[in-house]
Structure formats: structure tokens, C-alpha cells
Amino acid sequence: MKNQLTLDKLEIGQKCKVVSLNSTGSIRRRLLDLGLIGDTEIEALQQSPSGDPIAYLIRGAVIALRNEDSSQISVELL
């Protein structure tokens, strides 16, 4: 797919949609519980001063995800 990358590579202000989750176990369950299913739109809002975590707008809620977790989410730029 064109413009496919992992969520941790998204620039602040960019929007994308979820293509797939590449994690397993409790992390996968947590991400699914947050609404990260196929075609969910995400916008990168802001980054902490240290660069990790990053705040994302997901289904109307602001969620902070660590780079370790967001690197397991494949997305496509909108």
C-alpha cells in the first residue's frame, strides 16, 4: 500500500488510518480496547519534551502511546 508506515513515524499534525496491529498479548488487547481497529483515523497531536510518549487523537479521545507500542501499529497516511 502507498504511504504505509508505523504510527511512531507519524509527524505531529499528520493524519492516518490503521491498517493492522502487529503486537500480541496484553498490548494487543489494550490497543484494541482503545479502538485501534482497521480504518480507525488517528491524528498525532503533540509530543512530550523527551519525545516519548506522543499524544494521538483516536475516536475523539486523546491517548498517549509510547513509541514501543506505536511502532507495532501499521498505518496509511490520509
DSSP file (Angstrom, degrees, kcal/mol; ACC not computed):
  #  RESIDUE AA STRUCTURE BP1 BP2  ACC     N-H-->O    O-->H-N    N-H-->O    O-->H-N    TCO  KAPPA ALPHA  PHI   PSI    X-CA   Y-CA   Z-CA
    1    1 A M    >         0   0    0      0, 0.0     3,-0.8     0, 0.0     2,-0.1   0.000 360.0 360.0 360.0 146.9    0.0    0.0    0.0
    2    2 A K  T 3   +     0   0    0      1,-0.2    75,-0.1    74,-0.0     0, 0.0  -0.430 360.0  11.8 -75.0 150.8    1.2    3.5   -0.7
    3    3 A N  T 3  S+     0   0    0      1,-0.2    74,-2.0    73,-0.1     2,-0.4   0.796  86.2 157.9  56.2  34.2    2.2    5.8    2.2
    4    4 A Q  E <   +A   76   0A   0     -3,-0.8     2,-0.3    72,-0.2    72,-0.2  -0.757   5.4 137.4 -93.1 135.7    2.3    2.9    4.7
    5    5 A L  E     -A   75   0A   0     70,-2.4    70,-3.5    -2,-0.4     2,-0.3  -0.883  53.5 -80.7-154.9-177.6    4.4    3.3    7.8
    6    6 A T  E >   -A   74   0A   0     -2,-0.3     3,-2.0    68,-0.2     4,-0.3  -0.706  40.8-113.9 -96.7 155.4    4.2    2.6   11.6
    7    7 A L  G >  S+     0   0    0     66,-2.3     3,-1.7    63,-0.8    64,-0.2   0.802 112.2  64.2 -58.9 -33.2    2.4    5.0   13.9
    8    8 A D  G 3  S+     0   0    0     62,-0.8    -1,-0.3     1,-0.3    63,-0.1   0.693  97.9  57.5 -66.1 -16.4    5.6    6.1   15.7
    9    9 A K  G <  S+     0   0    0     -3,-2.0    -1,-0.3    61,-0.2    -2,-0.2   0.486  79.7 116.4 -90.3  -4.5    6.9    7.6   12.4
   10   10 A L    <   -     0   0    0     -3,-1.7     2,-0.2    -4,-0.3     3,-0.1  -0.440  64.9-128.5 -68.5 134.3    3.9    9.9   12.0
   11   11 A E    >   -     0   0    0     -2,-0.2     3,-2.2     1,-0.1    33,-0.4  -0.518  35.6 -87.8 -80.2 151.1    4.7   13.6   12.2
   12   12 A I  T 3  S+     0   0    0      1,-0.3    33,-0.2    -2,-0.2    -1,-0.1  -0.380 117.3  22.7 -58.5 130.6    2.8   15.9   14.5
   13   13 A G  T 3  S+     0   0    0     31,-3.1    -1,-0.3     1,-0.4     2,-0.1   0.180  95.5 121.6  95.6 -16.4   -0.3   17.2   12.8
   14   14 A Q    <   -     0   0    0     -3,-2.2    30,-2.0    30,-0.1    -1,-0.4  -0.467  50.1-146.3 -79.8 153.6   -0.4   14.3   10.3
   15   15 A K  E     +B   43   0A   0     28,-0.2    63,-2.1    -2,-0.1     2,-0.3  -0.886  23.4 161.1-118.1 151.3   -3.5   12.1   10.0
   16   16 A C  E     -BC  42  77A   0     26,-2.5    26,-2.7    -2,-0.3     2,-0.3  -0.914  29.4-123.8-152.5 176.1   -3.6    8.4    9.1
   17   17 A K  E     -BC  41  76A   0     59,-2.1    59,-2.3    -2,-0.3    24,-0.2  -0.981  34.3-102.3-131.2 149.4   -5.8    5.3    9.4
   18   18 A V  E     + C   0  75A   0     22,-2.0    21,-2.8    -2,-0.3    57,-0.3  -0.462  34.1 173.6 -71.4 133.0   -5.0    2.0   11.0
   19   19 A V  E     -     0   0A   0     55,-3.2     2,-0.3     1,-0.4    56,-0.2   0.779  64.3 -24.9-101.6 -48.1   -4.0   -0.8    8.6
   20   20 A S  E     - C   0  74A   0     54,-1.6    54,-2.6    17,-0.1     2,-0.5  -0.992  50.0-121.2-162.2 159.4   -3.0   -3.5   11.1
   21   21 A L  E     - C   0  73A   0     -2,-0.3    52,-0.2    52,-0.2     7,-0.0  -0.923  17.5-172.7-104.7 132.2   -1.8   -4.3   14.6
   22   22 A N        +     0   0    0     50,-3.6     2,-0.2    -2,-0.5    51,-0.1   0.130  53.9  95.9-111.3  19.1    1.5   -6.2   14.7
   23   23 A S        -     0   0    0     49,-0.3     2,-0.3     4,-0.1    -2,-0.1  -0.573  55.1-152.3-105.4 170.6    1.5   -6.8   18.5
   24   24 A T    >>  +     0   0    0     -2,-0.2     4,-0.8     4,-0.0     3,-0.8  -0.845  48.6  11.2-134.0 170.1    0.4   -9.8   20.6
   25   25 A G  H 3> S-     0   0    0     -2,-0.3     4,-2.0     1,-0.2     5,-0.1  -0.245 118.7 -11.0  68.2-144.1   -0.9  -10.5   24.1
   26   26 A S  H 3> S+     0   0    0      1,-0.2     4,-2.4     2,-0.2    -1,-0.2   0.802 133.3  57.0 -67.1 -30.8   -2.0   -7.8   26.6
   27   27 A I  H <> S+     0   0    0     -3,-0.8     4,-2.4     2,-0.2    -1,-0.2   0.932 107.6  48.4 -64.9 -44.6   -0.6   -5.0   24.5
   28   28 A R  H  X S+     0   0    0     -4,-0.8     4,-2.4     1,-0.2    -2,-0.2   0.922 111.6  49.8 -60.4 -44.5   -2.7   -6.0   21.5
   29   29 A R  H  X S+     0   0    0     -4,-2.0     4,-2.5     1,-0.2    -1,-0.2   0.908 110.4  50.5 -61.4 -42.8   -5.8   -6.3   23.8
   30   30 A R  H  X S+     0   0    0     -4,-2.4     4,-1.5     2,-0.2    -1,-0.2   0.922 111.1  48.0 -61.9 -45.0   -5.1   -2.8   25.2
   31   31 A L  H  <>S+     0   0    0     -4,-2.4     5,-2.2     1,-0.2     4,-0.3   0.901 112.4  48.7 -64.3 -41.0   -4.8   -1.3   21.7
   32   32 A L  H ><5S+     0   0    0     -4,-2.4     3,-1.5     1,-0.2    -1,-0.2   0.898 108.4  54.4 -64.7 -40.0   -8.0   -2.9   20.5
   33   33 A D  H 3<5S+     0   0    0     -4,-2.5    -1,-0.2     1,-0.3    -2,-0.2   0.802 102.7  57.8 -63.3 -29.0   -9.8   -1.7   23.7
   34   34 A L  T 3<5S-     0   0    0     -4,-1.5    -1,-0.3    -5,-0.2    -2,-0.2   0.524 126.1-102.9 -78.1  -5.3   -8.6    1.8   22.7
   35   35 A G  T < 5 +     0   0    0     -3,-1.5     2,-1.9    -4,-0.3    -3,-0.2   0.626  69.8 149.7  95.4  15.4  -10.4    1.4   19.4
   36   36 A L      < +     0   0    0     -5,-2.2     2,-0.2    22,-0.1    -1,-0.2  -0.534  25.8 134.5 -84.8  76.2   -7.4    0.8   17.2
   37   37 A I    >   -     0   0    0     -2,-1.9     3,-1.9     1,-0.2   -19,-0.3  -0.690  65.5 -53.9-114.5 171.4   -9.1   -1.4   14.6
   38   38 A G  T 3  S+     0   0    0      1,-0.3   -19,-0.2    -2,-0.2    -1,-0.2  -0.116 122.5  10.2 -49.9 137.1   -8.9   -1.3   10.8
   39   39 A D  T 3  S+     0   0    0    -21,-2.8     2,-0.3     1,-0.3    -1,-0.3   0.486  84.8 148.7  70.4   7.8   -9.6    2.1    9.2
   40   40 A T    <   -     0   0    0     -3,-1.9   -22,-2.0   -22,-0.1     2,-0.3  -0.570  46.4-127.8 -69.0 130.7   -9.7    4.0   12.5
   41   41 A E  E     -B   17   0A   0     -2,-0.3    18,-0.7   -24,-0.2     2,-0.4  -0.628  28.7-174.6 -83.7 139.6   -8.5    7.5   11.9
   42   42 A I  E     -BD  16  58A   0    -26,-2.7   -26,-2.5    -2,-0.3     2,-0.4  -0.987  11.0-164.7-133.7 141.0   -5.6    8.9   14.1
   43   43 A E  E     -BD  15  57A   0     14,-1.4    14,-2.9    -2,-0.4     2,-0.6  -0.997  22.0-130.9-125.9 132.0   -4.0   12.3   14.3
   44   44 A A  E     + D   0  56A   0    -30,-2.0   -31,-3.1    -2,-0.4    12,-0.2  -0.711  31.1 174.7 -79.2 120.0   -0.7   12.9   16.0
   45   45 A L  E     -     0   0A   0     10,-2.8     2,-0.3    -2,-0.6    11,-0.2   0.921  50.8 -19.7 -95.9 -55.7   -1.3   15.9   18.3
   46   46 A Q  E     - D   0  55A   0      9,-1.1     9,-3.3   -34,-0.1     2,-0.4  -0.993  49.8-131.6-157.3 161.1    1.8   16.5   20.4
   47   47 A Q  E     - D   0  54A   0     -2,-0.3     7,-0.2     7,-0.2     5,-0.1  -0.886  28.8-114.1-116.4 143.4    5.0   15.0   21.7
   48   48 A S    >   -     0   0    0      5,-2.1     3,-1.9    -2,-0.4    -1,-0.0  -0.332  38.7-102.7 -68.1 159.8    6.3   15.1   25.2
   49   49 A P  T 3  S+     0   0    0      0, 0.0    -1,-0.1     0, 0.0    -2,-0.0   0.825 125.5  49.5 -54.3 -32.8    9.6   17.1   25.7
   50   50 A S  T 3  S-     0   0    0      2,-0.1    -2,-0.0     3,-0.1    -3,-0.0   0.597 116.6-116.1 -82.8  -9.8   11.6   13.8   25.8
   51   51 A G  S <  S+     0   0    0     -3,-1.9    -1,-0.0     2,-0.2    16,-0.0   0.310  77.6 112.4  94.6  -9.4    9.9   12.6   22.6
   52   52 A D        +     0   0    0     -5,-0.1     2,-0.2    14,-0.1    14,-0.1  -0.933  61.8  30.8-148.1 119.3    8.1    9.6   24.2
   53   53 A P  S    S-     0   0    0      0, 0.0    -5,-2.1     0, 0.0     2,-0.4   0.416  72.8-156.8 -88.3 178.5    5.1    9.3   24.6
   54   54 A I  E     -DE  47  65A   0     11,-2.1    11,-2.4    -7,-0.2     2,-0.4  -0.958  15.0-127.9-119.4 139.6    3.2   11.0   21.8
   55   55 A A  E     -DE  46  64A   0     -9,-3.3   -10,-2.8    -2,-0.4    -9,-1.1  -0.754  28.6-173.0 -90.3 131.6   -0.4   12.1   22.2
   56   56 A Y  E     -DE  44  63A   0      7,-3.0     7,-3.0    -2,-0.4     2,-0.7  -0.924  26.3-127.9-122.9 147.1   -2.8   11.0   19.5
   57   57 A L  E     +DE  43  62A   0    -14,-2.9   -14,-1.4    -2,-0.3     2,-0.5  -0.874  37.0 172.8 -93.3 114.3   -6.5   11.8   18.8
   58   58 A I  E >   -DE  42  61A   0      3,-3.1     3,-1.9    -2,-0.7   -16,-0.1  -0.970  65.8 -24.8-129.5 114.5   -8.2    8.4   18.5
   59   59 A R  T 3  S-     0   0    0    -18,-0.7    -1,-0.1    -2,-0.5     3,-0.1   0.863 126.6 -48.4  51.8  41.6  -12.0    8.2   18.2
   60   60 A G  T 3  S+     0   0    0      1,-0.2     2,-0.4     0, 0.0    -1,-0.3   0.410 120.4 101.3  84.5  -2.5  -12.5   11.6   19.9
   61   61 A A  E <  S-E   58   0A   0     -3,-1.9    -3,-3.1     2,-0.0     2,-0.6  -0.906  70.9-127.5-116.5 144.6  -10.2   10.8   22.8
   62   62 A V  E     -E   57   0A   0     -2,-0.4     2,-0.4    -5,-0.2    -5,-0.2  -0.819  33.6-178.0 -90.7 120.3   -6.6   12.0   23.4
   63   63 A I  E     -E   56   0A   0     -7,-3.0    -7,-3.0    -2,-0.6     2,-0.5  -0.972  19.8-144.3-123.9 130.2   -4.4    8.9   24.1
   64   64 A A  E     -E   55   0A   0     -2,-0.4     2,-0.4    -9,-0.3    -9,-0.2  -0.836  21.6-173.8 -94.4 126.8   -0.7    8.9   24.8
   65   65 A L  E     -E   54   0A   0    -11,-2.4   -11,-2.1    -2,-0.5     2,-0.1  -0.962  22.4-124.5-121.7 137.7    1.2    6.0   23.4
   66   66 A R    >>  -     0   0    0     -2,-0.4     4,-2.8   -13,-0.2     3,-0.7  -0.443  26.6-117.2 -72.0 152.3    4.8    5.0   24.0
   67   67 A N  H 3> S+     0   0    0      1,-0.2     4,-1.9     2,-0.2   -59,-0.2   0.848 115.2  63.1 -58.8 -34.0    6.9    4.6   20.9
   68   68 A E  H 34 S+     0   0    0      1,-0.2    -1,-0.2     2,-0.2     4,-0.1   0.876 112.3  35.5 -57.9 -39.2    7.4    0.9   21.8
   69   69 A D  H X4 S+     0   0    0     -3,-0.7     3,-1.6     1,-0.1    -2,-0.2   0.889 115.5  52.5 -82.9 -42.6    3.7    0.4   21.4
   70   70 A S  H >< S+     0   0    0     -4,-2.8     3,-1.4     1,-0.3   -63,-0.8   0.732  97.6  67.4 -69.6 -20.1    3.0    2.7   18.5
   71   71 A S  T 3< S+     0   0    0     -4,-1.9    -1,-0.3    -5,-0.3    -2,-0.1   0.628  94.2  60.5 -72.3 -10.8    5.8    1.1   16.5
   72   72 A Q  T <  S+     0   0    0     -3,-1.6   -50,-3.6    -5,-0.1     2,-0.6   0.329  88.1  86.6 -95.2   6.0    3.6   -2.1   16.4
   73   73 A I  E <   - C   0  21A   0     -3,-1.4   -66,-2.3   -52,-0.2     2,-0.4  -0.930  66.5-151.8-113.7 114.9    0.7   -0.3   14.6
   74   74 A S  E     +AC   6  20A   0    -54,-2.6   -55,-3.2    -2,-0.6   -54,-1.6  -0.716  24.7 175.8 -84.3 131.5    0.8   -0.2   10.8
   75   75 A V  E     -AC   5  18A   0    -70,-3.5   -70,-2.4    -2,-0.4     2,-0.4  -0.867  26.4-138.1-133.4 165.5   -0.9    2.9    9.3
   76   76 A E  E     -AC   4  17A   0    -59,-2.3   -59,-2.1    -2,-0.3   -72,-0.2  -0.994  30.3-115.0-125.7 131.3   -1.6    4.6    6.0
   77   77 A L  E       C   0  16A   0    -74,-2.0   -61,-0.3    -2,-0.4   -75,-0.0  -0.311 360.0 360.0 -64.2 145.8   -1.3    8.3    5.6
   78   78 A L              0   0    0    -63,-2.1   -62,-0.2    -2,-0.0    -1,-0.1   0.387 360.0 360.0 -99.0 360.0   -4.5   10.2    4.7
